[in-house]
């Protein structure tokens, strides 16, 4: 009888784990599903990949198959001496199972559906398969992560029209942004993906969070950083200044003798975390006037002469 190489049918390695086997099956089952596929012999291919999955998903069936696999040579199954067909002979097979499958496992396919099959009325089988999972990016502003309001999104679902063609249909959905989301995080919305077939469950929708760059704030984890320009005299003498946040402005104190690049922590003004709010850090940047008049130049000269400060003393 014809030998079935179930690993080759699913396109997986002999050492493939359960996750890889399931992923390969789901991809091929969607590709060849008779309700959506336009390929030749799609139904036969669908049955074939489902049969392969029925064997390889079961540790017991897979071990039994692996033992006999070495007897499949040149596309033919040559059983070992003394081997007894589970189906009672080479001519036996059951419905959607191949002769090869039934000769090894007999009736162990059972009445319950496998790999998306469900027993239908009159002993036939109908095909039930989960809908396609959809993934789309969701760009959000930093301010949106603090909002309690739901956000309306639009995405496209694959469907089959009355003429049997695969089309994409727009769908809108209101989504509440979970507290504490971070850039690149993946959020699952169950059953909001592609429609299932013949009673199969809908697929899931996955939202990939993308934080839109802000003109003022940089993101570091859940903390925010804002560059704060200060004058040289503010750095030396200290000052009280106003700093922007995502929710307005706050007053902070710049200590005397502050340094460029120094960070001042503003507690609880960062992004939302799972348990509260992170912090905002004001990063000081000393800015020198672009130009100065003669009087200002004279004062700078006097300061230079009065000061013994050498910023490059460590180089000597």
Buried (B, 14 or more C-beta within 10 A) or exposed (E): BEBBEBBEBBBBEEEBEEEBBBBBBBEBBBBBBBEBBEEEEBBEBBBBBBBBBBBBBBEEBBEBBBEBBEEBEEEEBEBEEEEEBBBEEBEBBBEBBBBBBBBBBBEBBEEEBBBBBBBEEEEEBBBBBBBBBBEEEBEBEBEBBBEEEEEEBEBEBBBBEEEEEEEEEEBEBEBEBEBBBEEEBEBEBEEBBBBBBBEBBBBBBBBBBEBEEBEEBEBEEBBBBBEBEBBBEBBBEBBEBEBBBBEEEBEBEBEEEBEEEBEBEBEEBBBBBEEEBBBBBBBBEBBEEEEEEEEEEEEBEEEEEEEEEEEEEEEE
